[in-house]
Amino acid sequence: MKKWTRWEDWVAIAAGLVVALSTMFMPAMGASVAIMATLGVLLIISGLVNLAFPGMVAMEYVQGALGLLLIISPWVGGYADAMTFGPAWMSWICGAVVVIVAALAIRPSMRAHHDAITH
């Protein structure tokens, strides 16, 4: 598998970028700004690492865990009570997208890891 070509990692980077940048445009509720900015930056970093080293299977699990953290963060950070499209919905949607693309990327990453070892 070639570096910098996996669409799953580009989607995770985009989701991290959206989450991190949305803190500037959405109202701050609870700890939403700190949590969303931190998890967004960590998603961007994990996506870049996955793109640079496509055979690192553990990073796919890290990315999935970051997505799960993003999903539960509205309850932990005290900003889940927003009924409008606010920080909670942004966290839930982007977190779900990251979990899905991380799950889709695990098998290709395992294959790339296996090919790197056997050749």
C-alpha positions as CSV (number, residue, x, y, z in Angstrom):
1,M,0.0,0.0,0.0
2,K,1.3,3.4,-1.0
3,K,1.8,6.2,1.5
4,W,-0.5,9.2,1.5
5,T,-3.2,7.5,-0.6
6,R,-5.7,5.9,1.8
7,W,-9.1,7.7,1.7
8,E,-10.0,6.5,5.2
9,D,-7.2,8.4,6.8
10,W,-8.0,11.5,4.7
11,V,-11.6,11.3,6.0
12,A,-10.4,11.0,9.6
13,I,-8.2,14.1,9.1
14,A,-11.1,16.0,7.6
15,A,-13.3,15.1,10.6
16,G,-10.6,16.1,13.0
17,L,-10.2,19.4,11.2
18,V,-14.0,20.0,11.2
19,V,-14.2,19.3,14.9
20,A,-11.2,21.4,15.9
21,L,-12.3,24.4,13.7
22,S,-16.0,24.2,14.7
23,T,-15.0,25.4,18.2
24,M,-14.5,28.8,16.7
25,F,-18.0,29.0,15.2
26,M,-20.2,27.2,17.7
27,P,-21.2,28.4,21.2
28,A,-19.0,27.2,24.0
29,M,-20.9,24.8,26.3
30,G,-19.3,23.1,29.3
31,A,-15.9,21.9,28.3
32,S,-16.7,21.6,24.6
33,V,-14.0,23.9,23.3
34,A,-11.1,22.2,25.1
35,I,-12.3,18.6,24.4
36,M,-13.2,19.2,20.8
37,A,-10.0,21.1,20.0
38,T,-7.9,18.5,21.7
39,L,-9.6,15.5,20.1
40,G,-9.7,17.2,16.7
41,V,-5.9,17.8,16.8
42,L,-5.3,14.3,17.9
43,L,-7.4,12.9,15.1
44,I,-5.4,15.0,12.6
45,I,-2.1,13.8,14.0
46,S,-3.2,10.1,14.0
47,G,-4.5,10.5,10.4
48,L,-1.2,11.9,9.3
49,V,0.7,9.1,11.1
50,N,-1.5,6.5,9.4
51,L,-0.9,8.1,6.0
52,A,2.8,8.2,6.5
53,F,3.0,4.6,7.8
54,P,0.1,2.7,6.3
55,G,1.1,-0.6,8.0
56,M,0.7,0.5,11.6
57,V,-2.4,-1.4,12.6
58,A,-2.3,-0.1,16.2
59,M,-2.8,3.5,14.9
60,E,-6.1,2.4,13.4
61,Y,-7.3,1.3,16.8
62,V,-6.1,4.6,18.3
63,Q,-8.1,6.5,15.7
64,G,-11.2,4.4,16.5
65,A,-10.7,5.1,20.2
66,L,-10.4,8.8,19.5
67,G,-13.7,8.6,17.6
68,L,-15.3,6.8,20.5
69,L,-14.0,9.5,22.9
70,L,-15.5,12.1,20.6
71,I,-18.9,10.3,20.8
72,I,-19.0,10.2,24.6
73,S,-17.4,13.6,25.1
74,P,-20.6,15.6,25.2
75,W,-21.8,13.7,28.3
76,V,-18.4,13.8,29.9
77,G,-17.8,17.4,29.1
78,G,-21.3,18.6,30.1
79,Y,-22.4,19.8,26.7
80,A,-24.9,17.1,25.7
81,D,-28.0,19.0,26.6
82,A,-28.0,21.2,23.4
83,M,-31.1,20.5,21.4
84,T,-29.9,22.6,18.4
85,F,-27.1,21.7,16.0
86,G,-24.3,22.6,18.3
87,P,-21.1,21.1,19.7
88,A,-22.8,17.9,20.9
89,W,-24.1,17.0,17.5
90,M,-20.8,17.9,15.9
91,S,-19.0,15.6,18.3
92,W,-21.5,12.7,17.7
93,I,-21.5,13.0,13.9
94,C,-17.7,13.4,13.5
95,G,-17.0,10.7,16.1
96,A,-19.3,8.2,14.3
97,V,-17.6,9.0,11.0
98,V,-14.2,8.4,12.5
99,V,-15.2,5.1,14.1
100,I,-16.6,3.9,10.8
101,V,-13.6,4.8,8.7
102,A,-11.2,3.4,11.3
103,A,-13.1,0.1,11.2
104,L,-12.9,0.1,7.4
105,A,-9.2,0.8,7.5
106,I,-8.2,-2.0,9.9
107,R,-8.1,-4.9,7.3
108,P,-6.2,-2.9,4.6
109,S,-3.7,-1.8,7.3
110,M,-3.2,-5.4,8.4
111,R,-2.7,-6.5,4.8
112,A,-0.1,-3.7,4.4
113,H,1.6,-4.7,7.6
114,H,1.7,-8.4,6.5
115,D,3.1,-7.5,3.1
116,A,5.8,-5.3,4.6
117,I,6.9,-8.2,6.9
118,T,6.9,-10.9,4.2
119,H,8.7,-9.0,1.5
